[in-house]
């Protein structure tokens, strides 16, 4: 049962990526809804997704019983997402930029 849990954990997208995708979808659908009123359903679906993810966050905070300390921790999430985006954008993509780390065996 533990292996199944670990396998499912690897298959699920990290929550930061999910939240970022939902924010982008909400912004895009809102722009499209304001320009053309025929896409209102897409707008509602994105905002409904945002509401469910928000409820997921709040339920986790409620079950953790951390109180105000948990709120302070959750308030740091946007900073984490911004840091994660910066790391992803600064990650070298070409193999020429990678430098192998010297190992202890090679130093002997």
Order of alpha helices (4+ residues) and beta strands (2+ residues): alpha-alpha-alpha-alpha-alpha-alpha
